[in-house]
Amino acid sequence: SKVNAFGFNFKIVIFIEDKSATKNYFYFEENKLNKFFNTENTAYGYYVSKDLENCRLKLDIKPVQLQKINENSLIDAIDFNFNFHFENSNYSEELKKFKSYEDLTLEIINAYE
């Protein structure tokens, strides 16, 4: 059987002081949603996608709260979900370039750390 579609996924979480810190990363004045979502407890995220070589890169960024291990408390974080989606590509050829997709992911994450 032939593989018609496949993807490489990376999930990385960056811890932040509190969800209001997401405004520093993702708020921009021209956004029409600010009329409805511009309060102290607003949490911001972002979605972006583009064609990249033989794939479609999709990046979904969301504010989240994670349970601390062995503690009864939560920690605020930003959840980065990268998806490199391939259709009608050669799996073994793309697998050889896996490191380049990982490197791009880390380059983007480094811009936020």
MDTraj code that builds the backbone (N, CA, C; nanometers):
import mdtraj as md
import numpy as np

residues = "SER LYS VAL ASN ALA PHE GLY PHE ASN PHE LYS ILE VAL ILE PHE ILE GLU ASP LYS SER ALA THR LYS ASN TYR PHE TYR PHE GLU GLU ASN LYS LEU ASN LYS PHE PHE ASN THR GLU ASN THR ALA TYR GLY TYR TYR VAL SER LYS ASP LEU GLU ASN CYS ARG LEU LYS LEU ASP ILE LYS PRO VAL GLN LEU GLN LYS ILE ASN GLU ASN SER LEU ILE ASP ALA ILE ASP PHE ASN PHE ASN PHE HIS PHE GLU ASN SER ASN TYR SER GLU GLU LEU LYS LYS PHE LYS SER TYR GLU ASP LEU THR LEU GLU ILE ILE ASN ALA TYR GLU".split()
xyz = np.array([
    [0.0837, -0.1192, 0.0000],
    [0.0000, 0.0000, 0.0000],
    [0.0872, 0.1242, 0.0000],
    [0.0344, 0.2303, -0.0547],
    [0.1078, 0.3548, -0.0698],
    [0.0633, 0.4555, 0.0362],
    [0.1599, 0.5269, 0.0928],
    [0.1288, 0.6339, 0.1879],
    [0.1032, 0.7604, 0.1073],
    [-0.0175, 0.8173, 0.1216],
    [-0.0517, 0.9388, 0.0477],
    [-0.0268, 1.0658, 0.1274],
    [-0.0378, 1.0569, 0.2585],
    [-0.0178, 1.1745, 0.3431],
    [0.0479, 1.1309, 0.4739],
    [0.1329, 1.2163, 0.5255],
    [0.1987, 1.1909, 0.6535],
    [0.2449, 1.3245, 0.7097],
    [0.2919, 1.3239, 0.8323],
    [0.3373, 1.4490, 0.8920],
    [0.4376, 1.4263, 1.0024],
    [0.5128, 1.5306, 1.0308],
    [0.6021, 1.5346, 1.1452],
    [0.5432, 1.6361, 1.2419],
    [0.5307, 1.5976, 1.3677],
    [0.4713, 1.6854, 1.4680],
    [0.5698, 1.7094, 1.5815],
    [0.5754, 1.8348, 1.6247],
    [0.6569, 1.8723, 1.7393],
    [0.5684, 1.9504, 1.8346],
    [0.5769, 1.9168, 1.9629],
    [0.4998, 1.9865, 2.0663],
    [0.5993, 2.0358, 2.1704],
    [0.6015, 2.1667, 2.1906],
    [0.6942, 2.2272, 2.2859],
    [0.6160, 2.3253, 2.3724],
    [0.6445, 2.3239, 2.5019],
    [0.5767, 2.4118, 2.5959],
    [0.6789, 2.5054, 2.6594],
    [0.6437, 2.6327, 2.6651],
    [0.7262, 2.7323, 2.7332],
    [0.6484, 2.7802, 2.8547],
    [0.7109, 2.7754, 2.9712],
    [0.6450, 2.8200, 3.0936],
    [0.6505, 2.9722, 3.1033],
    [0.5406, 3.0309, 3.1505],
    [0.5314, 3.1760, 3.1660],
    [0.4827, 3.2084, 3.3072],
    [0.5014, 3.3340, 3.3472],
    [0.4637, 3.3750, 3.4824],
    [0.3136, 3.3637, 3.5049],
    [0.2362, 3.4142, 3.4120],
    [0.0905, 3.3987, 3.4153],
    [0.0367, 3.4249, 3.2755],
    [-0.0915, 3.3924, 3.2552],
    [-0.1475, 3.3982, 3.1194],
    [-0.1459, 3.5386, 3.0597],
    [-0.1389, 3.6422, 3.1429],
    [-0.1345, 3.7778, 3.0879],
    [-0.0057, 3.8019, 3.0082],
    [0.0976, 3.7213, 3.0336],
    [0.2227, 3.7333, 2.9584],
    [0.2027, 3.7009, 2.8101],
    [0.0976, 3.6275, 2.7770],
    [0.0723, 3.5951, 2.6356],
    [0.0441, 3.7212, 2.5544],
    [-0.0038, 3.8257, 2.6199],
    [-0.0309, 3.9518, 2.5497],
    [0.0977, 4.0102, 2.4919],
    [0.2083, 3.9952, 2.5650],
    [0.3370, 4.0466, 2.5160],
    [0.3796, 3.9808, 2.3853],
    [0.3406, 3.8555, 2.3670],
    [0.3801, 3.7818, 2.2474],
    [0.2836, 3.7979, 2.1304],
    [0.1536, 3.8026, 2.1574],
    [0.0557, 3.7855, 2.0498],
    [-0.0470, 3.8979, 2.0329],
    [-0.0400, 4.0002, 2.1133],
    [-0.1333, 4.1124, 2.1005],
    [-0.0802, 4.2096, 1.9963],
    [-0.1663, 4.2539, 1.9075],
    [-0.1303, 4.3631, 1.8187],
    [-0.2507, 4.4548, 1.8036],
    [-0.2236, 4.5834, 1.8013],
    [-0.3247, 4.6882, 1.8098],
    [-0.4343, 4.6752, 1.7038],
    [-0.3983, 4.6345, 1.5835],
    [-0.4936, 4.6337, 1.4714],
    [-0.5932, 4.5182, 1.4752],
    [-0.5761, 4.4249, 1.5636],
    [-0.6626, 4.3070, 1.5685],
    [-0.8046, 4.3463, 1.6098],
    [-0.9006, 4.3169, 1.5254],
    [-1.0406, 4.3525, 1.5510],
    [-1.0992, 4.2796, 1.6719],
    [-1.0420, 4.1662, 1.7085],
    [-1.0917, 4.0921, 1.8238],
    [-1.0667, 4.1643, 1.9560],
    [-0.9727, 4.2574, 1.9560],
    [-0.9433, 4.3305, 2.0801],
    [-1.0656, 4.4028, 2.1341],
    [-1.1560, 4.4384, 2.0460],
    [-1.2802, 4.5038, 2.0880],
    [-1.3580, 4.4123, 2.1843],
    [-1.3443, 4.2837, 2.1673],
    [-1.4185, 4.1861, 2.2469],
    [-1.3326, 4.1164, 2.3529],
    [-1.2006, 4.1149, 2.3313],
    [-1.1100, 4.0397, 2.4182],
    [-0.9921, 4.1262, 2.4624],
    [-1.0189, 4.2290, 2.5393],
    [-0.9092, 4.3134, 2.5856],
    [-0.9265, 4.3416, 2.7343],
    [-0.9280, 4.2340, 2.8123],
    [-0.9419, 4.2460, 2.9568],
    [-0.8153, 4.1935, 3.0241],
    [-0.8054, 4.2136, 3.1537],
    [-0.6870, 4.1670, 3.2275],
    [-0.6715, 4.0156, 3.2235],
    [-0.7830, 3.9421, 3.2118],
    [-0.7734, 3.7959, 3.2133],
    [-0.7776, 3.7341, 3.0736],
    [-0.7593, 3.8149, 2.9712],
    [-0.7539, 3.7620, 2.8346],
    [-0.6212, 3.6895, 2.8124],
    [-0.6288, 3.5731, 2.7532],
    [-0.5099, 3.4967, 2.7158],
    [-0.5038, 3.4918, 2.5630],
    [-0.3864, 3.5119, 2.5084],
    [-0.3695, 3.5223, 2.3642],
    [-0.2930, 3.4022, 2.3091],
    [-0.3247, 3.3670, 2.1853],
    [-0.2552, 3.2625, 2.1123],
    [-0.2384, 3.3056, 1.9686],
    [-0.2038, 3.2094, 1.8818],
    [-0.1777, 3.2453, 1.7422],
    [-0.1849, 3.1187, 1.6569],
    [-0.2302, 3.1354, 1.5341],
    [-0.2266, 3.0259, 1.4362],
    [-0.1694, 3.0827, 1.3073],
    [-0.0804, 3.0079, 1.2456],
    [-0.0208, 3.0506, 1.1198],
    [0.0151, 2.9254, 1.0395],
    [0.0081, 2.9363, 0.9076],
    [0.0496, 2.8245, 0.8222],
    [0.1067, 2.8787, 0.6920],
    [0.1920, 2.7966, 0.6311],
    [0.2509, 2.8355, 0.5027],
    [0.3015, 2.7119, 0.4305],
    [0.3162, 2.7243, 0.2993],
    [0.3805, 2.6191, 0.2212],
    [0.5301, 2.6261, 0.2478],
    [0.5906, 2.5098, 0.2648],
    [0.7333, 2.5010, 0.2935],
    [0.7882, 2.3791, 0.2213],
    [0.8693, 2.4012, 0.1227],
    [0.9253, 2.2935, 0.0421],
    [0.8127, 2.2011, -0.0054],
    [0.8139, 2.0738, 0.0385],
    [0.7135, 1.9777, -0.0069],
    [0.5992, 1.9591, 0.0921],
    [0.5818, 2.0539, 0.1841],
    [0.4808, 2.0338, 0.2876],
    [0.4071, 2.1640, 0.3186],
    [0.3100, 2.1512, 0.4064],
    [0.2398, 2.2663, 0.4632],
    [0.2765, 2.2700, 0.6106],
    [0.3392, 2.3797, 0.6529],
    [0.3738, 2.3969, 0.7941],
    [0.2591, 2.4682, 0.8624],
    [0.2071, 2.4073, 0.9692],
    [0.0998, 2.4662, 1.0494],
    [0.1520, 2.4800, 1.1914],
    [0.1333, 2.5982, 1.2481],
    [0.1756, 2.6231, 1.3852],
    [0.0574, 2.6789, 1.4627],
    [0.0177, 2.6067, 1.5650],
    [-0.0935, 2.6449, 1.6515],
    [-0.0354, 2.6714, 1.7909],
    [-0.0524, 2.7941, 1.8393],
    [0.0037, 2.8350, 1.9678],
    [-0.1111, 2.8717, 2.0603],
    [-0.1154, 2.8063, 2.1777],
    [-0.2264, 2.8295, 2.2701],
    [-0.1759, 2.8472, 2.4127],
    [-0.2411, 2.9357, 2.4874],
    [-0.2117, 2.9420, 2.6304],
    [-0.2760, 2.8225, 2.6994],
    [-0.2043, 2.7623, 2.7928],
    [-0.2557, 2.6454, 2.8651],
    [-0.2169, 2.6560, 3.0118],
    [-0.2846, 2.5764, 3.0927],
    [-0.2446, 2.5568, 3.2315],
    [-0.2146, 2.4092, 3.2488],
    [-0.0995, 2.3791, 3.3076],
    [-0.0561, 2.2416, 3.3258],
    [-0.0499, 2.2080, 3.4742],
    [-0.0836, 2.0859, 3.5051],
    [-0.0780, 2.0377, 3.6433],
    [0.0672, 2.0125, 3.6818],
    [0.1099, 2.0680, 3.7943],
    [0.2438, 2.0400, 3.8442],
    [0.2483, 1.8981, 3.9006],
    [0.3591, 1.8300, 3.8756],
    [0.3762, 1.6943, 3.9263],
    [0.3952, 1.6992, 4.0780],
    [0.3256, 1.6112, 4.1468],
    [0.3355, 1.5985, 4.2918],
    [0.2933, 1.7237, 4.3679],
    [0.2218, 1.8130, 4.3025],
    [0.1699, 1.9324, 4.3691],
    [0.0255, 1.9521, 4.3263],
    [-0.0503, 2.0147, 4.4117],
    [-0.1891, 2.0430, 4.3783],
    [-0.2012, 2.1862, 4.3278],
    [-0.1264, 2.2179, 4.2217],
    [-0.1313, 2.3519, 4.1651],
    [-0.1059, 2.3466, 4.0146],
    [-0.1391, 2.4556, 3.9494],
    [-0.1243, 2.4666, 3.8044],
    [-0.0151, 2.5665, 3.7706],
    [0.0416, 2.5507, 3.6520],
    [0.1404, 2.6454, 3.6021],
    [0.0969, 2.6906, 3.4630],
    [0.1107, 2.8205, 3.4366],
    [0.0754, 2.8749, 3.3056],
    [0.1871, 2.8479, 3.2060],
    [0.1466, 2.8246, 3.0817],
    [0.2444, 2.7943, 2.9773],
    [0.1872, 2.8330, 2.8411],
    [0.2750, 2.8361, 2.7433],
    [0.2348, 2.8544, 2.6032],
    [0.2674, 2.7240, 2.5326],
    [0.1680, 2.6658, 2.4669],
    [0.1777, 2.5365, 2.4009],
    [0.1959, 2.5584, 2.2506],
    [0.3111, 2.5193, 2.1983],
    [0.3424, 2.5324, 2.0554],
    [0.3247, 2.3961, 1.9897],
    [0.2358, 2.3869, 1.8920],
    [0.2120, 2.2625, 1.8181],
    [0.2468, 2.2832, 1.6712],
    [0.3550, 2.2205, 1.6290],
    [0.4021, 2.2292, 1.4912],
    [0.3575, 2.1050, 1.4151],
    [0.3059, 2.1238, 1.2956],
    [0.2708, 2.0121, 1.2082],
    [0.3272, 2.0391, 1.0698],
    [0.4160, 1.9531, 1.0258],
    [0.4684, 1.9560, 0.8894],
    [0.3905, 1.8487, 0.8138],
    [0.2943, 1.8895, 0.7314],
    [0.2014, 1.7971, 0.6660],
    [0.2422, 1.7769, 0.5198],
    [0.2600, 1.6510, 0.4842],
    [0.3016, 1.6149, 0.3484],
    [0.1907, 1.5379, 0.2783],
    [0.1691, 1.5692, 0.1519],
    [0.0787, 1.4910, 0.0671],
    [0.1528, 1.4564, -0.0605],
    [0.1386, 1.3320, -0.1000],
    [0.2000, 1.2832, -0.2244],
    [0.3512, 1.3079, -0.2282],
    [0.4161, 1.2955, -0.1140],
    [0.5613, 1.3094, -0.1055],
    [0.6223, 1.1728, -0.0771],
    [0.7498, 1.1630, -0.1022],
    [0.8228, 1.0402, -0.0772],
    [0.8633, 1.0360, 0.0698],
    [0.8038, 0.9443, 0.1446],
    [0.8252, 0.9368, 0.2889],
    [0.9728, 0.9190, 0.3239],
    [1.0399, 0.8268, 0.2588],
    [1.1799, 0.7998, 0.2942],
    [1.2694, 0.9199, 0.2634],
    [1.2394, 0.9942, 0.1579],
    [1.3180, 1.1142, 0.1253],
    [1.2949, 1.2239, 0.2288],
    [1.1714, 1.2433, 0.2687],
    [1.1405, 1.3466, 0.3681],
    [1.1959, 1.3084, 0.5050],
    [1.1955, 1.1800, 0.5363],
    [1.2503, 1.1339, 0.6636],
    [1.3992, 1.1670, 0.6745],
    [1.4693, 1.1642, 0.5632],
    [1.6111, 1.2016, 0.5622],
    [1.6305, 1.3486, 0.6006],
    [1.5277, 1.4304, 0.5788],
    [1.5365, 1.5736, 0.6102],
    [1.4705, 1.6083, 0.7439],
    [1.4390, 1.5064, 0.8227],
    [1.3702, 1.5274, 0.9500],
    [1.4415, 1.6312, 1.0372],
    [1.5725, 1.6239, 1.0453],
    [1.6517, 1.7164, 1.1279],
    [1.6293, 1.8619, 1.0865],
    [1.6124, 1.8871, 0.9583],
    [1.5912, 2.0252, 0.9134],
    [1.4565, 2.0786, 0.9629],
    [1.3557, 1.9923, 0.9733],
    [1.2256, 2.0340, 1.0266],
    [1.2348, 2.0576, 1.1773],
    [1.3106, 1.9718, 1.2441],
    [1.3332, 1.9904, 1.3872],
    [1.4101, 2.1201, 1.4125],
    [1.5104, 2.1473, 1.3319],
    [1.5904, 2.2692, 1.3473],
    [1.5052, 2.3948, 1.3289],
    [1.4165, 2.3946, 1.2304],
    [1.3283, 2.5095, 1.2094],
    [1.2363, 2.5286, 1.3294],
    [1.1849, 2.4198, 1.3819],
    [1.0999, 2.4256, 1.5011],
    [1.1747, 2.4924, 1.6164],
    [1.2957, 2.4490, 1.6416],
    [1.3748, 2.5050, 1.7518],
    [1.4142, 2.6502, 1.7270],
    [1.4369, 2.6859, 1.6026],
    [1.4675, 2.8257, 1.5680],
    [1.3500, 2.9161, 1.6035],
    [1.2300, 2.8706, 1.5725],
    [1.1096, 2.9486, 1.6062],
    [1.0922, 2.9563, 1.7575],
    [1.1098, 2.8452, 1.8262],
    [1.0957, 2.8437, 1.9727],
    [1.1979, 2.9378, 2.0371],
    [1.3194, 2.9378, 1.9866],
    [1.4236, 3.0242, 2.0430],
    [1.3871, 3.1719, 2.0356],
    [1.3040, 3.2095, 1.9411],
    [1.2594, 3.3485, 1.9307],
    [1.1697, 3.3879, 2.0486],
    [1.1156, 3.2885, 2.1180],
    [1.0244, 3.3138, 2.2312],
    [1.0912, 3.2925, 2.3664],
    [1.2125, 3.2448, 2.3700],
    [1.2780, 3.2183, 2.4992],
    [1.3741, 3.3293, 2.5340],
])
top = md.Topology()
chain = top.add_chain()
for i, resn in enumerate(residues, 1):
    res = top.add_residue(resn, chain, resSeq=i)
    for name in ("N", "CA", "C"):
        top.add_atom(name, md.element.get_by_symbol(name[0]), res)
traj = md.Trajectory(xyz[None], top)
